[in-house]
């Protein structure tokens, strides 16, 4: 289990949880970051993390991306 902020570009993962208050957790759910949802990192590094989720590109600040717990999508398939 790692956070979205630590994944390299091109990596796919599955959301397993969010460590945030109700407001942020609700907003992330509205954007598609829900348990079991597949995500792909389009850009990481300094600045915002660009994520593909449910067919939409979403830019998240590094601090917010750190609050999204994920696991490798390959682990789910095995």
PDB file with one MODEL, atoms N, CA, C and O in Angstrom:
MODEL        1
ATOM      1  N   UNK A   1       0.846  -1.168   0.000  1.00  0.00           N
ATOM      2  CA  UNK A   1       0.000   0.000   0.000  1.00  0.00           C
ATOM      3  C   UNK A   1       0.899   1.241   0.000  1.00  0.00           C
ATOM      4  O   UNK A   1       1.801   1.379   0.826  1.00  0.00           O
ATOM      5  N   UNK A   2       0.626   2.128  -0.941  1.00  0.00           N
ATOM      6  CA  UNK A   2       1.379   3.374  -1.076  1.00  0.00           C
ATOM      7  C   UNK A   2       0.392   4.508  -1.341  1.00  0.00           C
ATOM      8  O   UNK A   2      -0.814   4.285  -1.444  1.00  0.00           O
ATOM      9  N   UNK A   3       0.915   5.714  -1.449  1.00  0.00           N
ATOM     10  CA  UNK A   3       0.039   6.837  -1.778  1.00  0.00           C
ATOM     11  C   UNK A   3       0.170   7.176  -3.252  1.00  0.00           C
ATOM     12  O   UNK A   3       1.157   6.831  -3.901  1.00  0.00           O
ATOM     13  N   UNK A   4      -0.828   7.847  -3.759  1.00  0.00           N
ATOM     14  CA  UNK A   4      -0.847   8.262  -5.158  1.00  0.00           C
ATOM     15  C   UNK A   4       0.361   9.141  -5.483  1.00  0.00           C
ATOM     16  O   UNK A   4       0.881   9.091  -6.597  1.00  0.00           O
ATOM     17  N   UNK A   5       0.807   9.941  -4.523  1.00  0.00           N
ATOM     18  CA  UNK A   5       1.913  10.872  -4.736  1.00  0.00           C
ATOM     19  C   UNK A   5       3.241  10.165  -4.994  1.00  0.00           C
ATOM     20  O   UNK A   5       4.148  10.760  -5.576  1.00  0.00           O
ATOM     21  N   UNK A   6       3.374   8.916  -4.575  1.00  0.00           N
ATOM     22  CA  UNK A   6       4.653   8.215  -4.703  1.00  0.00           C
ATOM     23  C   UNK A   6       4.782   7.398  -5.983  1.00  0.00           C
ATOM     24  O   UNK A   6       5.853   6.858  -6.264  1.00  0.00           O
ATOM     25  N   UNK A   7       3.714   7.299  -6.757  1.00  0.00           N
ATOM     26  CA  UNK A   7       3.747   6.468  -7.964  1.00  0.00           C
ATOM     27  C   UNK A   7       4.463   7.174  -9.110  1.00  0.00           C
ATOM     28  O   UNK A   7       4.342   8.390  -9.256  1.00  0.00           O
ATOM     29  N   UNK A   8       5.202   6.431  -9.921  1.00  0.00           N
ATOM     30  CA  UNK A   8       5.867   7.017 -11.093  1.00  0.00           C
ATOM     31  C   UNK A   8       4.894   7.208 -12.257  1.00  0.00           C
ATOM     32  O   UNK A   8       3.816   6.615 -12.286  1.00  0.00           O
ATOM     33  N   UNK A   9       5.288   8.032 -13.197  1.00  0.00           N
ATOM     34  CA  UNK A   9       4.479   8.258 -14.398  1.00  0.00           C
ATOM     35  C   UNK A   9       4.220   6.946 -15.123  1.00  0.00           C
ATOM     36  O   UNK A   9       5.102   6.091 -15.210  1.00  0.00           O
ATOM     37  N   UNK A  10       3.012   6.792 -15.641  1.00  0.00           N
ATOM     38  CA  UNK A  10       2.642   5.597 -16.392  1.00  0.00           C
ATOM     39  C   UNK A  10       2.132   4.453 -15.537  1.00  0.00           C
ATOM     40  O   UNK A  10       1.608   3.472 -16.065  1.00  0.00           O
ATOM     41  N   UNK A  11       2.275   4.561 -14.232  1.00  0.00           N
ATOM     42  CA  UNK A  11       1.864   3.487 -13.323  1.00  0.00           C
ATOM     43  C   UNK A  11       0.352   3.469 -13.145  1.00  0.00           C
ATOM     44  O   UNK A  11      -0.279   4.517 -13.003  1.00  0.00           O
ATOM     45  N   UNK A  12      -0.222   2.273 -13.153  1.00  0.00           N
ATOM     46  CA  UNK A  12      -1.646   2.105 -12.875  1.00  0.00           C
ATOM     47  C   UNK A  12      -1.801   1.515 -11.483  1.00  0.00           C
ATOM     48  O   UNK A  12      -0.985   0.708 -11.039  1.00  0.00           O
ATOM     49  N   UNK A  13      -2.859   1.931 -10.806  1.00  0.00           N
ATOM     50  CA  UNK A  13      -3.102   1.456  -9.448  1.00  0.00           C
ATOM     51  C   UNK A  13      -4.599   1.450  -9.181  1.00  0.00           C
ATOM     52  O   UNK A  13      -5.397   1.911  -9.997  1.00  0.00           O
ATOM     53  N   UNK A  14      -4.961   0.918  -8.020  1.00  0.00           N
ATOM     54  CA  UNK A  14      -6.359   0.850  -7.594  1.00  0.00           C
ATOM     55  C   UNK A  14      -6.477   1.593  -6.264  1.00  0.00           C
ATOM     56  O   UNK A  14      -5.677   1.376  -5.354  1.00  0.00           O
ATOM     57  N   UNK A  15      -7.460   2.455  -6.156  1.00  0.00           N
ATOM     58  CA  UNK A  15      -7.694   3.205  -4.921  1.00  0.00           C
ATOM     59  C   UNK A  15      -8.192   2.245  -3.843  1.00  0.00           C
ATOM     60  O   UNK A  15      -9.118   1.465  -4.069  1.00  0.00           O
ATOM     61  N   UNK A  16      -7.564   2.313  -2.665  1.00  0.00           N
ATOM     62  CA  UNK A  16      -8.010   1.467  -1.557  1.00  0.00           C
ATOM     63  C   UNK A  16      -8.506   2.290  -0.371  1.00  0.00           C
ATOM     64  O   UNK A  16      -9.110   1.743   0.553  1.00  0.00           O
ATOM     65  N   UNK A  17      -8.258   3.589  -0.389  1.00  0.00           N
ATOM     66  CA  UNK A  17      -8.747   4.417   0.707  1.00  0.00           C
ATOM     67  C   UNK A  17      -8.287   5.849   0.588  1.00  0.00           C
ATOM     68  O   UNK A  17      -7.406   6.176  -0.207  1.00  0.00           O
ATOM     69  N   UNK A  18      -8.901   6.704   1.399  1.00  0.00           N
ATOM     70  CA  UNK A  18      -8.545   8.119   1.434  1.00  0.00           C
ATOM     71  C   UNK A  18      -8.418   8.525   2.895  1.00  0.00           C
ATOM     72  O   UNK A  18      -9.312   8.271   3.703  1.00  0.00           O
ATOM     73  N   UNK A  19      -7.295   9.159   3.224  1.00  0.00           N
ATOM     74  CA  UNK A  19      -7.062   9.649   4.575  1.00  0.00           C
ATOM     75  C   UNK A  19      -7.271  11.155   4.542  1.00  0.00           C
ATOM     76  O   UNK A  19      -6.333  11.911   4.287  1.00  0.00           O
ATOM     77  N   UNK A  20      -8.491  11.588   4.797  1.00  0.00           N
ATOM     78  CA  UNK A  20      -8.819  13.012   4.722  1.00  0.00           C
ATOM     79  C   UNK A  20     -10.096  13.271   5.502  1.00  0.00           C
ATOM     80  O   UNK A  20     -10.813  12.346   5.882  1.00  0.00           O
ATOM     81  N   UNK A  21     -10.361  14.539   5.730  1.00  0.00           N
ATOM     82  CA  UNK A  21     -11.608  14.929   6.376  1.00  0.00           C
ATOM     83  C   UNK A  21     -12.787  14.696   5.442  1.00  0.00           C
ATOM     84  O   UNK A  21     -12.616  14.382   4.264  1.00  0.00           O
ATOM     85  N   UNK A  22     -13.974  14.855   5.988  1.00  0.00           N
ATOM     86  CA  UNK A  22     -15.185  14.588   5.204  1.00  0.00           C
ATOM     87  C   UNK A  22     -15.276  15.414   3.932  1.00  0.00           C
ATOM     88  O   UNK A  22     -15.612  14.889   2.870  1.00  0.00           O
ATOM     89  N   UNK A  23     -14.977  16.706   4.033  1.00  0.00           N
ATOM     90  CA  UNK A  23     -15.105  17.587   2.872  1.00  0.00           C
ATOM     91  C   UNK A  23     -14.212  17.168   1.727  1.00  0.00           C
ATOM     92  O   UNK A  23     -14.664  17.059   0.588  1.00  0.00           O
ATOM     93  N   UNK A  24     -12.931  16.930   2.026  1.00  0.00           N
ATOM     94  CA  UNK A  24     -11.998  16.532   0.974  1.00  0.00           C
ATOM     95  C   UNK A  24     -12.340  15.141   0.458  1.00  0.00           C
ATOM     96  O   UNK A  24     -12.296  14.897  -0.748  1.00  0.00           O
ATOM     97  N   UNK A  25     -12.678  14.233   1.358  1.00  0.00           N
ATOM     98  CA  UNK A  25     -13.035  12.874   0.933  1.00  0.00           C
ATOM     99  C   UNK A  25     -14.236  12.903  -0.006  1.00  0.00           C
ATOM    100  O   UNK A  25     -14.269  12.178  -1.000  1.00  0.00           O
ATOM    101  N   UNK A  26     -15.216  13.738   0.307  1.00  0.00           N
ATOM    102  CA  UNK A  26     -16.406  13.861  -0.547  1.00  0.00           C
ATOM    103  C   UNK A  26     -16.024  14.429  -1.908  1.00  0.00           C
ATOM    104  O   UNK A  26     -16.482  13.937  -2.940  1.00  0.00           O
ATOM    105  N   UNK A  27     -15.192  15.459  -1.913  1.00  0.00           N
ATOM    106  CA  UNK A  27     -14.779  16.079  -3.179  1.00  0.00           C
ATOM    107  C   UNK A  27     -14.002  15.085  -4.039  1.00  0.00           C
ATOM    108  O   UNK A  27     -14.223  15.016  -5.248  1.00  0.00           O
ATOM    109  N   UNK A  28     -13.107  14.322  -3.439  1.00  0.00           N
ATOM    110  CA  UNK A  28     -12.346  13.325  -4.194  1.00  0.00           C
ATOM    111  C   UNK A  28     -13.270  12.242  -4.746  1.00  0.00           C
ATOM    112  O   UNK A  28     -13.070  11.769  -5.865  1.00  0.00           O
ATOM    113  N   UNK A  29     -14.272  11.849  -3.978  1.00  0.00           N
ATOM    114  CA  UNK A  29     -15.248  10.862  -4.463  1.00  0.00           C
ATOM    115  C   UNK A  29     -16.011  11.422  -5.660  1.00  0.00           C
ATOM    116  O   UNK A  29     -16.268  10.700  -6.623  1.00  0.00           O
ATOM    117  N   UNK A  30     -16.375  12.703  -5.605  1.00  0.00           N
ATOM    118  CA  UNK A  30     -17.068  13.338  -6.727  1.00  0.00           C
ATOM    119  C   UNK A  30     -16.210  13.341  -7.987  1.00  0.00           C
ATOM    120  O   UNK A  30     -16.726  13.271  -9.102  1.00  0.00           O
ATOM    121  N   UNK A  31     -14.892  13.422  -7.797  1.00  0.00           N
ATOM    122  CA  UNK A  31     -13.965  13.409  -8.933  1.00  0.00           C
ATOM    123  C   UNK A  31     -13.699  11.992  -9.447  1.00  0.00           C
ATOM    124  O   UNK A  31     -13.099  11.825 -10.509  1.00  0.00           O
ATOM    125  N   UNK A  32     -14.139  10.973  -8.705  1.00  0.00           N
ATOM    126  CA  UNK A  32     -13.975   9.595  -9.149  1.00  0.00           C
ATOM    127  C   UNK A  32     -13.010   8.763  -8.330  1.00  0.00           C
ATOM    128  O   UNK A  32     -12.810   7.585  -8.627  1.00  0.00           O
ATOM    129  N   UNK A  33     -12.403   9.349  -7.303  1.00  0.00           N
ATOM    130  CA  UNK A  33     -11.447   8.619  -6.473  1.00  0.00           C
ATOM    131  C   UNK A  33     -12.198   7.860  -5.385  1.00  0.00           C
ATOM    132  O   UNK A  33     -12.321   8.324  -4.252  1.00  0.00           O
ATOM    133  N   UNK A  34     -12.696   6.679  -5.759  1.00  0.00           N
ATOM    134  CA  UNK A  34     -13.438   5.837  -4.828  1.00  0.00           C
ATOM    135  C   UNK A  34     -12.755   4.479  -4.717  1.00  0.00           C
ATOM    136  O   UNK A  34     -12.034   4.058  -5.622  1.00  0.00           O
ATOM    137  N   UNK A  35     -12.986   3.813  -3.618  1.00  0.00           N
ATOM    138  CA  UNK A  35     -12.398   2.488  -3.373  1.00  0.00           C
ATOM    139  C   UNK A  35     -12.694   1.559  -4.549  1.00  0.00           C
ATOM    140  O   UNK A  35     -13.838   1.436  -4.988  1.00  0.00           O
ATOM    141  N   UNK A  36     -11.641   0.907  -5.051  1.00  0.00           N
ATOM    142  CA  UNK A  36     -11.782  -0.036  -6.150  1.00  0.00           C
ATOM    143  C   UNK A  36     -11.611   0.582  -7.529  1.00  0.00           C
ATOM    144  O   UNK A  36     -11.527  -0.138  -8.524  1.00  0.00           O
ATOM    145  N   UNK A  37     -11.558   1.904  -7.599  1.00  0.00           N
ATOM    146  CA  UNK A  37     -11.435   2.584  -8.897  1.00  0.00           C
ATOM    147  C   UNK A  37      -9.988   2.538  -9.388  1.00  0.00           C
ATOM    148  O   UNK A  37      -9.054   2.790  -8.627  1.00  0.00           O
ATOM    149  N   UNK A  38      -9.818   2.211 -10.673  1.00  0.00           N
ATOM    150  CA  UNK A  38      -8.476   2.203 -11.262  1.00  0.00           C
ATOM    151  C   UNK A  38      -8.071   3.621 -11.640  1.00  0.00           C
ATOM    152  O   UNK A  38      -8.885   4.409 -12.122  1.00  0.00           O
ATOM    153  N   UNK A  39      -6.800   3.931 -11.413  1.00  0.00           N
ATOM    154  CA  UNK A  39      -6.241   5.234 -11.761  1.00  0.00           C
ATOM    155  C   UNK A  39      -4.912   5.029 -12.473  1.00  0.00           C
ATOM    156  O   UNK A  39      -4.273   3.987 -12.321  1.00  0.00           O
ATOM    157  N   UNK A  40      -4.500   6.018 -13.247  1.00  0.00           N
ATOM    158  CA  UNK A  40      -3.209   5.966 -13.930  1.00  0.00           C
ATOM    159  C   UNK A  40      -2.517   7.310 -13.762  1.00  0.00           C
ATOM    160  O   UNK A  40      -3.135   8.359 -13.941  1.00  0.00           O
ATOM    161  N   UNK A  41      -1.237   7.278 -13.419  1.00  0.00           N
ATOM    162  CA  UNK A  41      -0.458   8.500 -13.250  1.00  0.00           C
ATOM    163  C   UNK A  41       0.029   8.955 -14.621  1.00  0.00           C
ATOM    164  O   UNK A  41       0.767   8.241 -15.300  1.00  0.00           O
ATOM    165  N   UNK A  42      -0.392  10.145 -15.016  1.00  0.00           N
ATOM    166  CA  UNK A  42       0.037  10.706 -16.297  1.00  0.00           C
ATOM    167  C   UNK A  42       1.271  11.587 -16.131  1.00  0.00           C
ATOM    168  O   UNK A  42       2.122  11.651 -17.019  1.00  0.00           O
ATOM    169  N   UNK A  43       1.363  12.271 -14.979  1.00  0.00           N
ATOM    170  CA  UNK A  43       2.537  13.105 -14.705  1.00  0.00           C
ATOM    171  C   UNK A  43       2.738  13.180 -13.203  1.00  0.00           C
ATOM    172  O   UNK A  43       1.791  13.361 -12.439  1.00  0.00           O
ATOM    173  N   UNK A  44       3.991  13.037 -12.798  1.00  0.00           N
ATOM    174  CA  UNK A  44       4.326  13.194 -11.383  1.00  0.00           C
ATOM    175  C   UNK A  44       5.614  13.994 -11.296  1.00  0.00           C
ATOM    176  O   UNK A  44       6.219  14.332 -12.313  1.00  0.00           O
ATOM    177  N   UNK A  45       6.018  14.286 -10.101  1.00  0.00           N
ATOM    178  CA  UNK A  45       7.219  15.091  -9.926  1.00  0.00           C
ATOM    179  C   UNK A  45       6.873  16.399  -9.255  1.00  0.00           C
ATOM    180  O   UNK A  45       5.843  16.505  -8.590  1.00  0.00           O
ATOM    181  N   UNK A  46       7.724  17.398  -9.422  1.00  0.00           N
ATOM    182  CA  UNK A  46       7.419  18.692  -8.801  1.00  0.00           C
ATOM    183  C   UNK A  46       6.113  19.260  -9.352  1.00  0.00           C
ATOM    184  O   UNK A  46       5.840  19.171 -10.549  1.00  0.00           O
ATOM    185  N   UNK A  47       5.329  19.829  -8.482  1.00  0.00           N
ATOM    186  CA  UNK A  47       4.059  20.397  -8.925  1.00  0.00           C
ATOM    187  C   UNK A  47       2.941  19.391  -8.824  1.00  0.00           C
ATOM    188  O   UNK A  47       3.089  18.360  -8.168  1.00  0.00           O
ATOM    189  N   UNK A  48       1.813  19.676  -9.471  1.00  0.00           N
ATOM    190  CA  UNK A  48       0.646  18.792  -9.369  1.00  0.00           C
ATOM    191  C   UNK A  48       0.893  17.409  -9.970  1.00  0.00           C
ATOM    192  O   UNK A  48       1.715  17.235 -10.870  1.00  0.00           O
ATOM    193  N   UNK A  49       0.157  16.437  -9.445  1.00  0.00           N
ATOM    194  CA  UNK A  49       0.162  15.079  -9.976  1.00  0.00           C
ATOM    195  C   UNK A  49      -1.035  14.990 -10.923  1.00  0.00           C
ATOM    196  O   UNK A  49      -2.166  15.269 -10.525  1.00  0.00           O
ATOM    197  N   UNK A  50      -0.786  14.601 -12.173  1.00  0.00           N
ATOM    198  CA  UNK A  50      -1.861  14.484 -13.158  1.00  0.00           C
ATOM    199  C   UNK A  50      -2.289  13.023 -13.228  1.00  0.00           C
ATOM    200  O   UNK A  50      -1.477  12.140 -13.504  1.00  0.00           O
ATOM    201  N   UNK A  51      -3.576  12.778 -12.975  1.00  0.00           N
ATOM    202  CA  UNK A  51      -4.102  11.420 -12.843  1.00  0.00           C
ATOM    203  C   UNK A  51      -5.258  11.210 -13.810  1.00  0.00           C
ATOM    204  O   UNK A  51      -6.090  12.098 -13.996  1.00  0.00           O
ATOM    205  N   UNK A  52      -5.306  10.039 -14.421  1.00  0.00           N
ATOM    206  CA  UNK A  52      -6.445   9.642 -15.244  1.00  0.00           C
ATOM    207  C   UNK A  52      -7.344   8.762 -14.383  1.00  0.00           C
ATOM    208  O   UNK A  52      -6.923   7.715 -13.891  1.00  0.00           O
ATOM    209  N   UNK A  53      -8.593   9.205 -14.208  1.00  0.00           N
ATOM    210  CA  UNK A  53      -9.553   8.439 -13.417  1.00  0.00           C
ATOM    211  C   UNK A  53     -10.912   8.542 -14.094  1.00  0.00           C
ATOM    212  O   UNK A  53     -11.386   9.643 -14.377  1.00  0.00           O
ATOM    213  N   UNK A  54     -11.534   7.409 -14.352  1.00  0.00           N
ATOM    214  CA  UNK A  54     -12.835   7.348 -15.031  1.00  0.00           C
ATOM    215  C   UNK A  54     -12.844   8.144 -16.333  1.00  0.00           C
ATOM    216  O   UNK A  54     -13.835   8.795 -16.663  1.00  0.00           O
ATOM    217  N   UNK A  55     -11.737   8.091 -17.069  1.00  0.00           N
ATOM    218  CA  UNK A  55     -11.664   8.761 -18.363  1.00  0.00           C
ATOM    219  C   UNK A  55     -11.397  10.250 -18.299  1.00  0.00           C
ATOM    220  O   UNK A  55     -11.337  10.903 -19.340  1.00  0.00           O
ATOM    221  N   UNK A  56     -11.235  10.809 -17.104  1.00  0.00           N
ATOM    222  CA  UNK A  56     -10.973  12.241 -16.947  1.00  0.00           C
ATOM    223  C   UNK A  56      -9.570  12.468 -16.409  1.00  0.00           C
ATOM    224  O   UNK A  56      -9.078  11.701 -15.582  1.00  0.00           O
ATOM    225  N   UNK A  57      -8.932  13.528 -16.885  1.00  0.00           N
ATOM    226  CA  UNK A  57      -7.627  13.928 -16.364  1.00  0.00           C
ATOM    227  C   UNK A  57      -7.855  14.897 -15.214  1.00  0.00           C
ATOM    228  O   UNK A  57      -8.527  15.916 -15.368  1.00  0.00           O
ATOM    229  N   UNK A  58      -7.284  14.566 -14.056  1.00  0.00           N
ATOM    230  CA  UNK A  58      -7.452  15.366 -12.848  1.00  0.00           C
ATOM    231  C   UNK A  58      -6.068  15.747 -12.324  1.00  0.00           C
ATOM    232  O   UNK A  58      -5.207  14.884 -12.151  1.00  0.00           O
ATOM    233  N   UNK A  59      -5.856  17.041 -12.070  1.00  0.00           N
ATOM    234  CA  UNK A  59      -4.613  17.511 -11.465  1.00  0.00           C
ATOM    235  C   UNK A  59      -4.838  17.660  -9.966  1.00  0.00           C
ATOM    236  O   UNK A  59      -5.763  18.347  -9.532  1.00  0.00           O
ATOM    237  N   UNK A  60      -3.993  17.017  -9.190  1.00  0.00           N
ATOM    238  CA  UNK A  60      -4.081  17.081  -7.731  1.00  0.00           C
ATOM    239  C   UNK A  60      -2.785  17.641  -7.174  1.00  0.00           C
ATOM    240  O   UNK A  60      -1.702  17.304  -7.653  1.00  0.00           O
ATOM    241  N   UNK A  61      -2.890  18.485  -6.176  1.00  0.00           N
ATOM    242  CA  UNK A  61      -1.694  18.930  -5.469  1.00  0.00           C
ATOM    243  C   UNK A  61      -1.031  17.741  -4.800  1.00  0.00           C
ATOM    244  O   UNK A  61      -1.686  16.751  -4.475  1.00  0.00           O
ATOM    245  N   UNK A  62       0.272  17.847  -4.597  1.00  0.00           N
ATOM    246  CA  UNK A  62       1.029  16.738  -4.020  1.00  0.00           C
ATOM    247  C   UNK A  62       0.479  16.362  -2.643  1.00  0.00           C
ATOM    248  O   UNK A  62       0.401  15.180  -2.307  1.00  0.00           O
ATOM    249  N   UNK A  63       0.099  17.363  -1.845  1.00  0.00           N
ATOM    250  CA  UNK A  63      -0.437  17.099  -0.513  1.00  0.00           C
ATOM    251  C   UNK A  63      -1.734  16.311  -0.553  1.00  0.00           C
ATOM    252  O   UNK A  63      -1.960  15.443   0.291  1.00  0.00           O
ATOM    253  N   UNK A  64      -2.584  16.603  -1.519  1.00  0.00           N
ATOM    254  CA  UNK A  64      -3.846  15.866  -1.673  1.00  0.00           C
ATOM    255  C   UNK A  64      -3.555  14.457  -2.186  1.00  0.00           C
ATOM    256  O   UNK A  64      -4.140  13.488  -1.701  1.00  0.00           O
ATOM    257  N   UNK A  65      -2.658  14.339  -3.159  1.00  0.00           N
ATOM    258  CA  UNK A  65      -2.305  13.026  -3.711  1.00  0.00           C
ATOM    259  C   UNK A  65      -1.727  12.108  -2.636  1.00  0.00           C
ATOM    260  O   UNK A  65      -1.861  10.887  -2.717  1.00  0.00           O
ATOM    261  N   UNK A  66      -1.084  12.700  -1.632  1.00  0.00           N
ATOM    262  CA  UNK A  66      -0.530  11.920  -0.522  1.00  0.00           C
ATOM    263  C   UNK A  66      -1.611  11.290   0.338  1.00  0.00           C
ATOM    264  O   UNK A  66      -1.339  10.330   1.059  1.00  0.00           O
ATOM    265  N   UNK A  67      -2.815  11.802   0.280  1.00  0.00           N
ATOM    266  CA  UNK A  67      -3.915  11.310   1.114  1.00  0.00           C
ATOM    267  C   UNK A  67      -4.694  10.158   0.473  1.00  0.00           C
ATOM    268  O   UNK A  67      -5.581   9.576   1.098  1.00  0.00           O
ATOM    269  N   UNK A  68      -4.354   9.833  -0.781  1.00  0.00           N
ATOM    270  CA  UNK A  68      -5.061   8.767  -1.496  1.00  0.00           C
ATOM    271  C   UNK A  68      -4.210   7.500  -1.466  1.00  0.00           C
ATOM    272  O   UNK A  68      -3.123   7.460  -2.044  1.00  0.00           O
ATOM    273  N   UNK A  69      -4.703   6.478  -0.797  1.00  0.00           N
ATOM    274  CA  UNK A  69      -3.984   5.210  -0.684  1.00  0.00           C
ATOM    275  C   UNK A  69      -4.337   4.316  -1.863  1.00  0.00           C
ATOM    276  O   UNK A  69      -5.503   4.190  -2.237  1.00  0.00           O
ATOM    277  N   UNK A  70      -3.309   3.695  -2.443  1.00  0.00           N
ATOM    278  CA  UNK A  70      -3.513   2.844  -3.612  1.00  0.00           C
ATOM    279  C   UNK A  70      -2.686   1.572  -3.480  1.00  0.00           C
ATOM    280  O   UNK A  70      -1.778   1.469  -2.655  1.00  0.00           O
ATOM    281  N   UNK A  71      -3.035   0.611  -4.323  1.00  0.00           N
ATOM    282  CA  UNK A  71      -2.199  -0.591  -4.456  1.00  0.00           C
ATOM    283  C   UNK A  71      -2.014  -0.847  -5.945  1.00  0.00           C
ATOM    284  O   UNK A  71      -2.800  -0.390  -6.775  1.00  0.00           O
ATOM    285  N   UNK A  72      -0.980  -1.573  -6.258  1.00  0.00           N
ATOM    286  CA  UNK A  72      -0.661  -1.907  -7.638  1.00  0.00           C
ATOM    287  C   UNK A  72      -1.847  -2.615  -8.276  1.00  0.00           C
ATOM    288  O   UNK A  72      -2.405  -3.538  -7.682  1.00  0.00           O
ATOM    289  N   UNK A  73      -2.240  -2.200  -9.473  1.00  0.00           N
ATOM    290  CA  UNK A  73      -3.402  -2.815 -10.130  1.00  0.00           C
ATOM    291  C   UNK A  73      -3.147  -4.272 -10.482  1.00  0.00           C
ATOM    292  O   UNK A  73      -4.097  -5.044 -10.610  1.00  0.00           O
ATOM    293  N   UNK A  74      -1.898  -4.665 -10.640  1.00  0.00           N
ATOM    294  CA  UNK A  74      -1.561  -6.057 -10.948  1.00  0.00           C
ATOM    295  C   UNK A  74      -1.866  -6.946  -9.743  1.00  0.00           C
ATOM    296  O   UNK A  74      -2.297  -8.086  -9.912  1.00  0.00           O
ATOM    297  N   UNK A  75      -1.646  -6.434  -8.523  1.00  0.00           N
ATOM    298  CA  UNK A  75      -1.923  -7.205  -7.311  1.00  0.00           C
ATOM    299  C   UNK A  75      -3.389  -7.597  -7.234  1.00  0.00           C
ATOM    300  O   UNK A  75      -3.717  -8.687  -6.766  1.00  0.00           O
ATOM    301  N   UNK A  76      -4.285  -6.708  -7.694  1.00  0.00           N
ATOM    302  CA  UNK A  76      -5.722  -6.982  -7.635  1.00  0.00           C
ATOM    303  C   UNK A  76      -6.111  -8.124  -8.567  1.00  0.00           C
ATOM    304  O   UNK A  76      -7.013  -8.904  -8.261  1.00  0.00           O
ATOM    305  N   UNK A  77      -5.425  -8.220  -9.709  1.00  0.00           N
ATOM    306  CA  UNK A  77      -5.779  -9.216 -10.720  1.00  0.00           C
ATOM    307  C   UNK A  77      -5.331 -10.611 -10.343  1.00  0.00           C
ATOM    308  O   UNK A  77      -5.864 -11.588 -10.870  1.00  0.00           O
ATOM    309  N   UNK A  78      -4.345 -10.735  -9.427  1.00  0.00           N
ATOM    310  CA  UNK A  78      -3.833 -12.054  -9.055  1.00  0.00           C
ATOM    311  C   UNK A  78      -4.501 -12.589  -7.830  1.00  0.00           C
ATOM    312  O   UNK A  78      -4.182 -13.692  -7.384  1.00  0.00           O
TER     313      UNK A  78
ENDMDL
END
